[in-house]
Amino acid sequence: MSGIVSHRVAALALALIPSTFAMTGLAATAPATAAPAPPIAPFAECPNAGFQLTWAGSGGSTLNRYDISTAALIPIKQLPWIANAIGYHESQRVFWALRSVNPGPDKLVRIDSAGNTDDYGVPVGLSDPTSFDGLAGAVIGDRLVVHTRQPANHLVEIDVNPASATFGTVTREIALSRTTGSLAYLNLGDWDVNDVDGKLYGIELMSTKRELVKIDPATGAVTDVATVTADLPNSDNYGAFFAEDGDSTFYTSANNVGVTSGQSQTFELRADANPVHVAAFGKGPALRVNDGADCLIATDFSDAPASYLTGDRAGGPGHVLSSYLQRGSKLAIGSGLDSDLDGFPSADADSDDKNLPVTDEDGVAAGATIDRNAPKISISVVNTTGAAAVVAGWIDFNGNGTFDAAERATATVASGGTSATLTWPAQRSAARKTTGARRLAHAGYGTPTAGPSPTPDRPPTGGGTSTGGGVTGGHSSANLQLKAAVTPTFLRLRIMPATVANPVPGGYVDGGEVEDHRIMLTTLLAVPPAAPPVDGNPVPVAQPVANPAVPGATTVDADGDGETADDVLAATGDPVSAYLRLGLGLVGFGGSIFGLAWLLGRRRRDEAIGEIAGKE
C-alpha cells in the first residue's frame, strides 16, 4: 500500500490498551455461555464517529449514528429491548452493552454495525447476581467496564473476548471512592476511557454544578479535573460522553439544555488545555434516555472552500496524528497541531485557524504572496518521528476550484528537519514571454533577459543588464518599474511519512498534518516610467487597475492606454481575448468600406445610364 488509506485501519492496531485489571478475590468461574459465533455485520474499519443508544419511552432502544458537530441522530435500527452501558471494541469492531431487564439483572449483549444483536445472559461472578443495573459503559482492551446503580456505585469489569476461557465473566468489581451528594452513586450519565492516561472520564451532574471527573479503573479513585459549570448548561442529564483517542479531547451530550428547552446540545472539552477549553456545538431534539459509544481517532482535517473536496465524506484530506500512532512523536507543518471533527469548508480557508484553543494553521504567513513567474514557498515543519517525511503542496494556478495533479510540488524532510521549500515550474507560456519581449523591445526598452523576478514594485538597482530579470539594450533596467497583477487563490499543504509514494490532495494518511491557505498570486510586468510630455501631451504609462471579475484582485494596464484587453496576452499567455476584439473590429471596418464602395459604384452607374439616355 502507498500509505494513503480510506480510513484509519492501520492506526487501530496501535490503539488497544491492554487491561491492567487483576482479579479481586472473585473466583474464576465457568463462562456464561459457549464461545459465540462471529458477528453478522462488524464494522469494516474504525468509523471515526460517535453512536448513541436512545429510548423514547416505549419499545426498544434505537442504535443511532451520532453527528457530534450538529447533534443529529441518524437511526440505524431499533433493538428488540432497552439497552445501556454501551462501549465500542476496536479490534472486534462491534459494540458490547447491557440489556436492561426490569425486574432482574442486566444481561451482556453484542451489537454489530447494522444493529444485529446477540444475548449472552447475566455475567457470571457478580457480587449480587440478583440486582445488576448498569449506568454507563466503556470498553478497555477486552473488558466492558460498567458503572452500576446496583450494586450501588460499583465498577464492574466483564470479559468480552469470545476466545477467552472467562468470556462473560466478571473479572473485577470494586466500589468507587465517592458518590455525588446524598445519592448512593456518582451521578455520571456516561463515561469513556482516555487512551492517553488510561483513565475513565465523564461529567458529574449536580443541582448547581457540573464537574469533569476522572476515575482510575484500577482503584476506583474519583478525581475532580475541572469545574465546567460556567461552560456547560444545566441539563437533566449528560447521557453520552465520547473520548477521542490520541489527544485528550472529549465530547458530551446535554440531554435537555436548561432542563426545559426541549433541545439537546453537544459540547467539546479539550482537557489538554489549561484551563480546560469548552466549545459549544450544534443543537438537536431533546433526549430522554441515552448512552454513547464511539471510535474517534485524533485526526486533522482541512478548511478550503468545498470545491476543493474538504469534508470527510467528500474524500477530503485527513491525517491521523502522529502522536497517536507513535507516542511522543510529532510530524507537523509549523509548530501548532490539533485534531478536528471533520473538514470545515470556509470561503477564506480559515475555519481551522479559528478552532481554539490551538491555532495550528501556522506553516505559512497570513496573506502570503507567490510570484506566478517563479512560484516558491518556504515553510517551517516539525519531524520528530525518527524517519523521513515528505511535504506536498498544491496551488490552484488556473483558478478552476480544484487542486490538479500538475499543480503539485514536493520536498523531502529528514528526521529532525525544521523547514522545507516547495518550488513549482514558472506559470508562463512561451507566447507570453515572446509577447512581453516584443512589447518592451518595441517601446525602445530592449529585450528582457532570463532570471528570477525582482522584488515587487521595486526596480532593479544599477544600470545595464539586471541580474534579476532586467533588460538588455535600450533603456537601463534601473529605469523600469514593476507592476503586479494580483489574483487570490488557494494553497494546500500536506506533510506525511515518506513512505507515501504519490501524495494526492485528498484521502487519509497515517501521520502528519494538512493546512489550507488563501494566498495571492502575482504576475509582475516590467514597464517604463512616465516619459516627458511630447508636444504637450503626456505619454501614458502602465497603471494597476481593479479587476471586476475577481474580488480583491487587480490587473495591469501595461501601456497606460486605459484598455486592458490588449494586455491579456502578456498577463496570461492567452491571445484569444486580446485579438478577438481586433479581428472583429477589422471585419466590421472592412464591411463598412465594402458597403460604401457598393453605394458609390451604384450611384455612378445610374449617372452614366442617365447621360446615355439624354444623348439619345
N, C-alpha and C positions, 0 to 999 in steps of 0.2 A: 504493500500500500504506500501511497505517496506521503501519507501523514495527514492529509486532509480527510476528515471523516464527516459523515452526515450528522452524527450525534456523538455523545460522549462515551462510546463503548470502551475505548482503551483506558479512560480515566477511572472506570468503576473498579477495576481490579486493585487499584491502589487505595480505594476509599474505605474498604472494610476494616472495622475496628474490632480486633479480637476481644471477646468477652473477658473481663478481668474478674468476673464474679466467681465466688467459691461457694461450695455447699455450706449452709449454715445450720448444721445439725439435722437437716432433713434427710431421711433415709432414701437411698436410691431405690425407687420402686419401678415396677413394670410400666411401660409406656401406656398412654391412654388407649391407643389403637395400634394396629399394624401400620407399617410404613405406608404412606399414602401414594396413590398414583400421581404421575406428573400432572400439572395444571393444564387445563384445556387451552387457555389463551394467555400465556405470560407476556409481559411487555417485551418487545424486540430489543429494547435498549432503555437506558435511563430516559424517561420522557421529559426531564427538565421542567417539571410542572408540579403544581400543588393539586391535591384532591381533597374532597370533603364528603363525609357521610352526613346526610341531613335527614331529619324526620319532621314531618309537618303535623303530627298529632294523630295520625291513623295509618294503618297499613305498615309496610316495612320501610326501612331506611332506603334512601337513594344514594348510589355512588355517583359522584359528580367530578368532572374535571373542573378545577377552580382557577379562573383567570385572576391572579393575585393583583395585578395592577388596576383592574376595573371592578373587582368583586363580583364578576359574573360567574354563575354556575351553569355548566354545560352537562346535563344529565347523561349518564352512561346506562344505568339500569337500576330499577327498583328491586331491592332484595326481598326475599320471602319473609324476613323478620327484621327486628330492630338490631342494629349493630353499633358498637362503640369501641373506644380504645384501639384505634387503627394505627398501624405502622407499615412502612414500605421496606421490604427486604431487597437490598441492592443486587445481590448475586442471583437470588431466585427469581427476581423481577415480578414479584407478586406482593399482595398485602396480607398481613396477618392481623386479626382483630378478635373481639369478643362478641358473641351473640348474646344479647341481653335477654335473660329469662326471668320472668316475674310471675309467680314466686319461684325461687330456685336459683342455683348458682349459674353464673355465666359460663358459656362454652367457647372453646377455641375454634376459630374458623379461618379458612383461607379464601381470599377473594382475588380473582385474576383481572386482567385489564378490561375484559368485557363484562365483568360483574358476575361471572360464574362462581359458585360457592361450593365449599366442602366443609362439613361439620365434623370435628374430631372430639367432641364431647367435653366434659368437665376436666380441666387439668388435674393430673394426679399429684398428690403430695401437698395439697393446700392445708394450711393450719386449721381452717374451718371449712370443710368441703360443702357445708350446707348453706353458707352465706358468702358468696363470692360475687362482688359487684364492682366492675371496673369503671373508672372515671376517665382515664387518659392512657395512651399507649404510644410506644415508640420501639423500633427495632434497633438493637445494638448487636452487631455480629449475627449470631444465630439465636438470639433471645428476644422475645417480645417482653418488654419491660412495662408493667402496668402499675398505675397508681389507683388505689382502691378506696371506695367508700365503705365497703365491708369486705374483710375486716378493716376497721377504721384506720385510714391513713397509712396503709402499708405500701411498700414497693415489692411487687411480685415479679419474679423473672421466670419465664416459661421457655423451654427448649422447643424451637420451631424448625429444627433441622431434620427433614424427613429421613435422612440416612443415619441419624443418631440413635443409639440404644435407649436414650432417655427422651425421645421425641414425645411431646405432650406432657412432660413432667415439670413440676416446679423445682427449679434448681437453687432459688434463693428467695427468701421472704423476710423483710426487715421493716421496722417502723421508721417513718420519717421523724426528724428531730423536733419538729414543732408543727402546730396547727395554726389556723387563722382565727384569731379572736376566740369566741365561745364555741366555734364549730368543732366538730370532732375530727376534722381533716383539714389539710392545707387546701385552700379554695382555689384550685387551678382548674381551668376549663380544659386544658390540654398541655402536653409537654413534648419536647423533641430534643434529640441529642445534638450537641455542638461537637463536630468531629475535631475541632481544633484542640479542645481540652477534655473531651470525653464526658462532659457534664450534661445533665438534663436541664433545660430552661423552660420557663413559662411565665405567664402573667398572673400574679396573685391579686385577686379582686377583693377589696374591702369596701365598706359603705362610703368612705371618704378618701380612699387611697388606692392607687394602682402601683404595684411594685414588680419590677423584673427580678426574678429569683432564679437561682441555680441549685440543683440537687446533686450531690455526689452519689452515683448509683452503687458505689461500693460500701458506703457507710450510712446513707440516708440523711446526711447532714444538709440542712437547708440554709442557704446564704443569700442575703439581700445584695443585689447587684446595683440597682438604681431605682430611685423613686421617679415614676414617669406620670404622675397624676396630672401635671400641667399639660402633658402632651397627648395622653390617651383619655378620651372622654369617658364618663361614667357609662356603664352598659350592664345589662342583666347578666352578661357572661362574655368572656373572651374564649370562645369554644374551639378555636382552631389555632394552632401555633406551628410555624414552619421554620426549620433551621436550614440555611443554605450551606452546603459543605464547602469548606475552604477558607472562609473569611469572617466568621462570627457575625453574619448578617441574619436577622430574624424577621419574620412577617407574622402578624397576628390579626385575627378577625374579630372585631367587636360585633356581637350578635345584633344589638339594638342600641344604636348610638343615643345616649341620653335617656335610655330605657323606654321612652315613649315616641321616638321619632319614626319608627317603622322602617328604619334603614340600617343595614349593616355597613361596615367600612373596614378596609384593610389598612394597616399601618406597618411601616418598615422601621426596624430598630437596628442600628449599627453599634454593636456592643464593643467593637474595637476602637471607637471614637471616645474621647474624654472631654466632656461628658457624653453619655450615650446619645446618639443623634436619632431623632424620631421624625419620620416624614409621613404625611397622610396621603393615601392613595384613593382609589375610586370607591363609590358607594353602590350598594346593591340592596335587594329586598331584605327585610329583617329575617333573622334565622332563629328558629326555636330550639332545636336540639341538634348539635353538630359536633364533629370531631375531624381533625385534619391529619393528612399524611402527605409525604412528598418525596420526590427525588430531584433536588435542586443542587446544582453544582456551580460554584462561583465562576461566572463567565462574563467576559467583556464584549459589549456589542457596539454598533456604530450609530451615527446620528445624521448622516447626509439626507437630502431630500429623498422621498420614497422611490423616485425613478431609478435611483442607484441601488435598488434591492437592499434596503437597510434592515428591514424587520426579519425576525427569525423565520416566520412562515413564508416569507418571500425568497428565502435562500440567502439572506444577508450573511455577513461575516460574523463569526463568533469565536472567541478564544477562551478555552478553559484555562484559568490562571495557572501559571507555572508553580506558584506557591502551594496550590492544591495537589498538583501531580508530584512535586518534589519539595517536601517541606524545607522551608528556609531559603529557597532559591527565588530568583526574580528575573523575568525577561520582559522588558517594558520599553516603550517609547517615552522619552522624557523620564521623570522620576516618579510621578504620581500614577497610581493604578487602583481601580476599584471594579467591582462587579456591577452588572446591570440585570434587570429582569428580562429585558428584550431590547432590540433596537428601537430607538425613538426618532423617527424622521423629523427633521426640522428645516425650515427654509434657509437658515444660515449655518447649518451643521454645528449647532451649539447647545443642543439639549443635554448632551452628556457633560459638557462643561459646567452646566448649572446643577448637575446632580451632586448635591452636597452629601457628606462633608468633604469629600475628596474631589478636587478639580484635577482630573487626570489627563485632560487634553492639553498637554504641555510640551509636546515634542517639537512644535513649530510655533513661532511667534504669531500673535494675532495679527491679521491683515497682511500676511506675508505676500511679497511681490516676486514673481518669477518672470524672467525675460524669455519671451517666446523664441527669440533667436538663439538663445543659449540656456535652455532650461536646466537648472541645477538647484539643489537644496541640501543643506546640511542639517542633520537632526541629532539630538542627544538621545542616547539609549542606555539601558542597564542590562547587563547579561552576567548573572552570577550562577548560571546553570552548570558550568564546567564543560560546556560543549558549544560548538559554533552555531551561529544563528544567521538568518537571512532577513533583510529588510526589503520589502517590496512597496513601490509607490505607483499610483495611477493618477494622472492628471487628465481631466476631461478637456483636451485641447480643442476638439471640434464642437463643443457645446451641445452635444446631442443628448445629454442627460443620462449617459451611461459611461462606465469605465471599460474601454475597449482593450483588447489584448495588445494592440500596437501602442497603447498609451502607458505601458508599464516600464519601470526601471527597477533594477535590483542592486543590492550591495551586500557583501558578507560582513558579519560582525563576529570577531573572535571572542572566545570566552574571556570575560573581563573587559571587553571593549566598551567604550563610552560614547562613541559617535559613529555616524555613517553619512556618506554623501551619495545622493542619487543624482544621476545625470541622464537626461533624455536627449535624443537627437534634436537638432535645431528644427523648429517647426516653420521652415521657409522652403518654398518650392524654387526650382531653378528659374521659373518665369518671373517670380518676384524679385530675385536677386538681379536678373538681367534688366528688368524694367527700372529698378531702383538705380542701377548703374547708369542707364541711359538718361534718366531724369537729371541726375547730378551732372553728368558729362554735358548734356545739352544746355544746362544752366550755366556752364562755364566753371564748374567746381571740380572737375577732374573725375576720376573713376574710383569708387570705393575699393579699398583693399580688404582681404580676408582678415579675420581676427575677432576676438570677443568684443562684445558691445561695451562702450564706455559707460560710466555712471550716468543714470537717467538725469536729463535736464542739466547736464554739466558738460560743456565742450571739452575735448581733449586739450591738454596743455602743450605748449611748444609749437613750432612751425613745421612745415613739410609733411612728411608721412607720419600718420598716427600709428602707434603700436597697439592701439585699442580699437582698430577698425575705422581709421580715418579715410582720407582720400589722397590720391597722388595726382600731381598736375593741377593746373587751375589755381584756385584759391587755397590758402593754407587751411589745414584741418582745424586749426585753432579758431578759425572764423566761423566754423559750422556750429549750429545749435541742434540739440537733440530734443525731439518732441515725442511723447509716449502716447500711443493709443492704449487705453486700459480697459480690460474686459474681466468681469468676475467669473470664476468657475470654481470647481471643487477638486480637492486632493484627498485621496485615501492612502493611508499608510498602514502597513501590517508588518509586525515582527514575529517571527516564528522559528522553530528549530530548523537547522539547515538540512535536515532530512527531508523536508518538503521540497521536491524537485521542481515543481512548476506552480508557483504561487498564483492564485486567482483572486479576484476581488470579493468573492462570496464563499460561503461554506464554512464548516467548523474546522478548527485546528486545535490540537492539544498543546497548549502553551502559548505565551506571548500576549500581544495586545493589538487592538485596532484603533486608529484615530482618523476622523474625518475633519477636514478644514475647508473653509471658504477662503480662497486666495484670489489674488489679482494677477492676470497675465498682461504683460506689457509688450507692445511692439514698438521698438524705437526707430525713428526716422531721422536721418541727418538732413537738415535743411539750412540754407544760407540765412544769415542775419538780415535785418532790414537794410535795404540799399538806399543811397541818396536819391532824392526825387529826380525824375527825368522829365524835362520840360514842365516842371512844376507839378507833375503827377507822382504821388508816392508809388513805389514798387511793392506789390503785395508779397507778403511772406507767410510762411506756414503758421497756423494757429490751431490749438486744440479746441474742438467744438463738441458739444453734447451729442451723444448717440441716443436718439429717442427709442431705438429698438431694444436697448439693454439698459435697464435702470442702474445708475451708478457708473456707467461706462462712458468713455469719451473716445472720439476718433480724431484724426488729424487732417486738416485741410493743408496738404503738403505744399501746394503752390500758392496758397493765400487768395484764391480766386473766388472764395465763397461757395465753392462747389466741391463736394467730397466724392462724387461718383467717379471722377477721373482719377481718384487716388486709390480706388479699391484694389487695383491690380498690385500696387506696391504694398498695400497693407495686408492683403490676403492671398495673393498669387492667383486670384480668380479673375480672368478677363471678361467674363460674361456680362456682369452688371455694368462695368465701365463702358464696354464697347457696344453693348446692345443699344444704348441710347444713341450713340454716334451713328450706328448703322441705320437705325430707324430715322434719324434726322436726315441722313443723306438720301435715303429712299424718298422721304417726303419732299425734300428740296428738288430732287430730280423729277418727281411727279409734277411739281409746280412749274418747272421750266418747260416740261413737255406740253402741259396744258396751255401755257402762254403761247408757245410756238404754234400749236394747232389752231388757236384762235386767230393769231396774226396771219397764218397761212390761208385760212378760210376767208378772212376779210379781203386779202389781196386777190384771191381767186374771184370773189364776187365783183370787185372793182374791175378786173380785167374783162370779165364777161360783159359788164355794162358798157365798157369802152367799145367793145366789138359790136355790140348791138346798136350803139349810136352811129357808128360809121355806116352800118347797113341801112 
